[in-house]
Amino acid sequence: MKQIYLDNNASSPLDPRVAQAMATVMGAKPGNPSSLHSFGRGARRLVENSRSQVAALCRARDDEIIFSSGATEANNMALYGLAACAKTNQRQILLSPTEHPSVLEPCKRLAAKGFELIWMKVGPDGIVDLVDAKAKLGPQVAFSSLMWINNETGTIQPIEEWANFCAENDVLLHSDAAQAVGRIAIDLDSLPLAALTMSAHKFHGPQGIGALYLRRGVPFSPTLVGGGQEREKRAGTECVFGLFGMAKALEFAVAELAQRREKVSALAKATLRGISAANIPFVLNARAAPRWPGVLNMQFEGQVAESLLMKLDLRGIAVSVGSACSSGSIEPSLVLSAMGLGVKENLSSIRVSFSAMNDSSDVDAFVEAMTEIHDLSR
């Protein structure tokens, strides 16, 4: 049975070109980048070259890129690091209820330590109401956090407008851009973000590697301390071959932005056409919003999402229910709930997400499987 992977928002497959490049580094002589001997200096050059490459591809400065173990760590670093430097009269955090758990959970811990969480209003399309958000952005706000592209629905938030408004009001803005970096053009030189997080395995790089962009001059207190790595902003020996792989994957992703977007868009449209032609009742969540075209969050009438996921899995097809970080839960998606979906609609929704490594045969197999499941359930 052919295995078909349609869960690319959870983790995209490693680009074979990246794997090949990483193998050359993994097979080289070992060296700790902090060591002064020739082995260490060689490792340090690889780390700094990777940093320069990632920075250039996002139009940032080298010293603004802090490598991490992924977006979860980078989100935690950003939120705790910014909160630790907040002024005594700034005890509010303004954020969206549709954020990833790696943003929501640290903010809940900060709330337990005296911060007040102020929630942006979200419309039925998953987009924040900027009129409401602007009214809530007062001098008591320490910082705001807004995800760039939502991991569950693909909605693209108005980051540029919100970043400019925050900057005009001297409020720091962090953005979880794990689903954006490597998919859309990122220009951090012209966008006044204080911090941004990225994750290599979302753009066909290795798992367990990511980075925090921290704009030069932004007050920040590190959460991981010990050695002086990453300019004393994140202690720990760097994963040299992983960072090399991340930089290489981002290089390919940026060079192929248009082609990849065109391909996943075509695959998604073909999926919607196929499901419609098979007369399978469905609703596309966040359909009215500007969205990354490679993700479809769909309600299937009469189906239970967890059961549907398993039926597809038995047919060799991988999709997901909500966020990968909470896939073991049968609770309704917080993102869909914030958009106003009822429990029944929420728990009948699955996410299908494509990458440029998928093809039309994957779409055909998914539509065929859904048709068979639908027919059996009638």
N, C-alpha and C positions, 0 to 999 in steps of 0.2 A: 504494500500500500504506500502510495506516495505521500510524504509528509509535506503539508502546506502551511507556511508560517504567515499569519495575518495579524500579528501582534507587535508590529514594529514600533509603536509608541512606548511599549514596555521596554524593549531592547531590540535594536536592529542588528542583523548579522554582521560579523566582522568582514570588512572588505578584504578579499583575497590579496589584493595589492598591498594593503596595510599589514596583513599577516606576514607576507613575504619580507617586507621592509623590517618589521619587528624582529624576525628570525635572525637577521644579520646582526642586530644589536644584542639579542639574547645569546648569540653564539660567540660574542666577543669576550675579551678578558674582563674579569670582574673588577669593579672599583667603586668605592663609596664616594659620591660627589663631594663630600666634605673633607676627604683625605687630601693631603698635600703632595703625595707622590704622583708619578706619571699616570698610574691607573686611575687615581681619583680625579686628576685634572682632565683626563679623557672623558670620564663620566660627567664631570661638571660642564664640559663643552657641549655634550649632547643635551643636557638639561637646559642650558641657557639658549642653545640654538632652537630647541623646541619651544621655549618660552617666547623667543623673538618671533617665531613663525606664527604661533597662536595669536600673539598681540597684533602682528601686522594684518592678519586675516580678519581681525575684528576692529581694526583701526584704533588700537590702544597702544599705550607705551609699555615697554618691557617690564618696568617695575610695578605695573598695575595688575599683572597676572600672578596669582598665587595658586599653585597647583594643589589639588586635594584628591581624596579618594573617590570623588564623584559629586553630583549635585546635592545630595542629602547633606554631606559634610559641609559643602560650600554654603548652602542655605543656613545651616546652623552657625557656621563661622560668621556669616554676614549679620544675622539677626542678633546673636549674642554680642558680637563685636561692636555693633552700632549702639545697642542698648546700653552697654557698659560705659559708653562715652556720652550718653545723653545728659543734658543739663537737668538740674534738679527740678525745674519747673516744666520739664517736658516728659510727661509720664503717660502719653497716649501713643498707640500704634494704630495706624489706619491701614486696613487691609481688606481684601476681598474674601468672602466665604467660599469661593471656588478655588482657593489655593491648594497646592499639593500638601499632603500630611507633613512633609519635611519643613514646611513653613508654618502650618497651623499648630503643630505640636510644640515647637520652640516658643511660639507666641503665647500659647496657653501657659507654659512654664514661666514666661516673663510676667504674665498676668498674675500668677500666684506670688510673684515677688514684688508686686506693687504697680505694675503697668496696667493701663486700661485699654482693652481692645475695642476699637471703633470700627464698625463694619460698613463697608461700602454697599450700597444697594445694587443688586444685580437684576437685570431684566430677564424675560423668558427666553431670550436668545443667548444668555450667558455673558453679555457685555455689561460692564459696570456703568452705572448712571453717573456721568461725570458732573452733572449739575449738583446732584446729591453729594458726591465726593468732595467737590470744591467747597461746598458749604460746611463740610465737617473738618476741613483742613485749617486748623487754627494754630496759634503760636505754642500751644501745649502739646502738639504732635512731635514726637521725637523723630519718627521716620514712617514712611509708608512702604508697603510691599504689594506688588501687583505682577502676577504671572504674565508673560508675554503671549505665549500660545498655550491654551489649556490642554493638558495631557489626555483628558477624557473625551472632549468634544471637538477639539481643534479650533475653537474660537480664538480670534486674534484681538487682543485688547488694544485700545488706543494709547499705546505706550508713549508715543512721541508727544501727544498733547498733554498727557498727565505728567510726563517728566518735565516738560517746559513749565507747567503750572507750579509744580513742586519747587522747581529751581527759583522761580520768580518769588516764591514765598519762603525761601530759605529752609525748605524741608527736604531731608535726604530721601531718596527713593531707591529701593532695592527691587530687582526683577529676577524672578526665577525664569531663566530663558533656556532651560534644558531642552524644550521642544522647538525652540526657535533657532538657536545657533546651529549652523550647518544646513538650515532649510531656507532661511531668508537672509538677505544682506544685512549685516550688522555694522553700524558705524558709530562706535563708542566715542570717537573724537567730537562728533557733532551732537550727540545725544547726552543731555546732562543727568545721567544716572550716577548715583553714588556707588552702587554695587550691582553686579550681575553674575548669575551662576550658570555654568555649562557642564555638560556631561558627555564624554567621548562616545559612549555606547549608543547614544541617540542618533549619531551620524556615522555609523558603521566603523567606529573605533573600538578599542578594547574596553571591557567592563572594568569597573573599579578605579577609573581615572576621570578626573574632572578639574575644574578650575573656578576660582572666584576672581572676578574683575573688581578691583577696588580703586576707584578714582584717586589719583594723587592728591594728598592733602586732607582726605576724609578721615575724621577721628575714628580710631579703630583699636579695640583691645583683643588680642588673640585668645582663643579658647584652648588651643593645644600649645603647651610651652615645654621647653626642655632644651633642645639644641637651637642653634641660630638659623636653621634652614628657612628658606622662603622669606629672606630679609626679616627674620624674627616674627613673622606673622603666622607661621604654621610649622611647628616643630615636627621632625620626623624625616628619616632618610627617604629621598625621592625614589619612586619606581621608574628608573631610567628608561627601560624599554617601553613601559606604558605611556610615558609622556611623549616619547618619540612617536609611538603609534597614534596618539591623539593628534599631534601636530600634522602627521601625514594624512590621517583621515579627514581632518578639517581642510587641508589643502585640496584634496580631491572633491570634497563636498562643495566648497566655495567655487571651484572651477566648473562644477557641473550643476550649479543651482537651477538654472533654467531647464535643463534637460530632465533633471529629477522631478521637478515640480510638474512638468508637462506629463511625464509618465504616470506619476501617482494620480494625477487628476483624471487622466484617461481611464485608469483602472477603476477608480471610484465611480466615475460616470457609468462605466460598463456594468459595474455591480448593481447600481440603482436601476439601470435599464433591465437587467436580467431578473431582478427580484420583482419588478413591476410586471414584466411580461409573463412571469410565472403566477401572477395573481396572488401573491403572498401579501397579506395586509401588513403594512409597516408605516412607521412615522420616523422621519429623520430629525433627531433632536438638534436644536440650534441651527436649523436650516436657514433662518433669516439673517444669521450673523456672518460677518466676514470670517472665513475659516481657512485653515491649512487644508488643502484639498485631499490630502492623503489619509484622512481619518473620517470614518462614518460611525456615528453613535446612533443606533437604530432601535426603536421599540418594535417588538413583534407581538402582535395581538394574540392572546391565548397561550403565550409561551412564558415559561419561567426562565430567566436568564441563566441561572446556574445550571439548570437542567439542559438548556440549549447548548451551553458551552461544552458540557460533557458529551452530548450527542454528537457535536461537531468533532470533538477530540477523538471519539471512537472511530470517526471517519477520516482521521489523520489531519484535521484542520484545526489550527490554533487561533482562537480569538480571545477576547478578554471581557471581563465584567468590571467596570470602574477602573480604579488605579491599581497597578501591579503591586504596589506596596500594601494594599489591603485586600488582595484577591482571595484571602482565606476567609473573608467575612461575608455574611449573607445580609448585612445591613444595607439599606438603600444608599446609593451614591450621594455624598454630600453636595457634589457639584450639581447633579440633576435636581436634588431637593431645593437647592438655592435658586434654581431656575423656575421653581414652581411646579415641578412634576409631582403627581401623587405617588403614593407607595406602589400601587399596581403598575403604573406606567414606568416607574423607576426600576422596579424589579423585573421588568420584561425587556430591559434595554441591554444590548451588548455593544462592544466597540470592535470595529474591524479597521485595522490600520495597515497601510501599504508602505513599501519602500521601492526604490528603483530596482531592487533585486527580485521583485515579484513580476509575473507576466500574466498574459490573458488566460492561460490555462489554469492559473490559480483562481481567477475570477469564475471561470466556467465550473470548476470543481466546487467552489463555495455555493454558487447558485444551484447547482445540481443537488448538493447535500441539503440545502435549505428547502428545496422543493420536495424532496423525499421526506424530510422531517415534517413539513407542513401537511403533506398528503396523509401521513400516518397518524397525525394528531386530529384529523377531521372526523 
